[in-house]
Amino acid sequence: MVAAAAVAMLLMGRHLTRESGAAPAHPAAPVLAADAAVRSRGKLVVHVVGAVRRPGLYRLRSGARIADAVRRAGGSTHKANLEAINLAAPIEDGLQVVVPRVAPAPAGGGATNDPAATQGPIHLNTATLEQLDTLPGIGPVTAQKILDWREQHGAFTSVDDLDAIPGIGPARLEQLRDLVAP
């Protein structure tokens, strides 16, 4: 009985030693799990999706920009609409970076004046004042309020966060719901 307990303790010790001595992931490899030690060293974890070569979770240094996240994900594909995102925007831990695809031409071949129809949703976490100003019912003053809220509170986690912006009520929020994304 004592021998069985000793063998069990030995195997458990080897298992724990093997886990704690694991080699760190290659810096360019996607992150597979959240790592508190990474955050304590000034690293951020972001989720890069959309028109990139290798979508996934990536570790970036503190102070990184959207362009750094896209580069870590293998760069954009030829279908990426890089004009729809702000590549200079700073990254925050837990942010999802969405690289939109160029929207296909309308079936009728005609052009449209609706910016949302040609670019897809406007991403609240990367949009510029000019992009926000193109939304229905959002003028330059409200667009600036959205940017100010983002600066003070960090990344939007939901479209519903717009409800906290003065001048955007329930009716306007419903109007914007399909035109914006966090």
N, C-alpha and C positions, 0 to 999 in steps of 0.2 A: 504494500500500500504506500509506504514512504517512498519507495523507488519510483512508483508510478507518478506520484506528486512531483518528485524531483525532475523526472523526464518532462512532465507537462510544463514546469517552470522554465526549464532549459529551452524548450521549443518556443514558449511564449517570449522569452527574452530574445531569442534569435529573430523572431517575427518583428518585435518592436524595434530592434536594432536595424533590421533591414529597411523598415518603413522610414525611420528617422534619417538614415544615411542615403536615401534615394537621391540620385543625381538630379539637379535642377533641369527644367525643360529648356530646350534650345531657345534662345531669345526670339527667334523668328517663328517659332512654332505656336499654334493657337493654345490659349490657356484652357485647360479642361476643367478646372475647379477654382473657386474663389480662394485666395490665399491671404490671410491676415498679415503674414510676414511681409508680403509684397507691398501692401498698403503702408506698413510701418516704415518702409524704406523709401517712401515718396513715389511709389509706382501706382499706376492707375490701371484698372481693367475696363476695357470697352468692348462692345459687341458691334462688329462691322458687318453689315448686310447690304444686299442690293447688287448693283452692277460692279462688283469687285471680283478678282480672280480667286481668292480664297476667303470666303466669308467665315467668320468665327469670332471667338473671344481672344483678345490680345492684351498683353501687358505693355504699357507705355510709361515713359518717365513723366513725372509731374511737370507741368508746363507745356506738354505736347499739344499739337494742333490737329484739327480734323485731317489735314493733309498727311500728317505723320501716321494716323490710323489707317488711311486709305493705302498708303505706301506699305505698311506692315501687312495688309491684307492682299499683297501682291499687285497693287495698283488697280486702276479702274479698267473695265472692259471697254471695247469700242462702242458699246451701247450706252455708256454712262452719260448722264446729263450733268456735267460738273458745274455748269452755270447755275444750277438750281440749289447748290449748297455753298456755304461759306467755308472754303478750305482753310482760312486763317483763324476760324473760331477756336477758342481754347477747349480742351477736352476736360471733362469731369469724370470722376470715378463712377462707374455704373452706367455711363451714357451709351445709348445705341446710336451708332452712326449709320444713317441710311443713305446710300448712294443711289439716287433715282436713275431709272432708265429713260432714254429718250422716248417720248410717246410716239406711237405710230401715227402716220398721217391719217386724217379722217377718211372714212370710206368714200365719200364723195369727191375727195381730192381737193376740196376747197379749204381755204385758210380760215382760222377762227381768231377772234379777238380776245377770247377768254384765256388769260394766262394759266389758270389752273388746268384747263383742258390740254394744253400743250406741254406742261411741265409736271403734271401730277400734283400731289399735295405739297403744300409749302410746309417745311419742317420748322416748327417753332423754336427748336434749339439751335438752329443754324441760320435762320432767315435774317436778311438785312432789312433795314427800315423800308427800302424801296420795294422789296418783295412783299412785305406785310401790307404796304400801302396799296397793292394791287387787289387785295381782298375786298369783297363787297362790304360796304359799311365801315371799313377801317380806313381812316384817313391818316395823315402824317402824325397827328397828335396821339391817336390811339395806338398807332404802330410804335411810337416812342415809348408809350406806357408799357407795351408788351416787352420791349427791349429792356426797359428799366426793371420790370418785374423779374425778368430772366437774370439780370445782373445781380439783383438783391437776393433772390431765392434759389438760384441755380437752375438746373435743367427742368423743363416741363416733363412731367411723367405721364400726363394724360391731357387730352384736349379739354377736359373739364376744368383744368387749372385756369383756363381763360376766364372763368367765372369770377376770379379774384381781381380781374383788371377793371378799373372804373370805366364805365362806358360800354362794357360788354355784358349785356343781360341775357336771360334765358333764350329770348327770340334770336338774338344775334348769334349766340353760341350754337343753336341748332342750324342756323344758316351756314356757319363756318365748319361744322363738324366733318363734312365730307371733303372740305378744301384744304384742311391742315392736318398735320400729324405731329406728335411730340418729337 
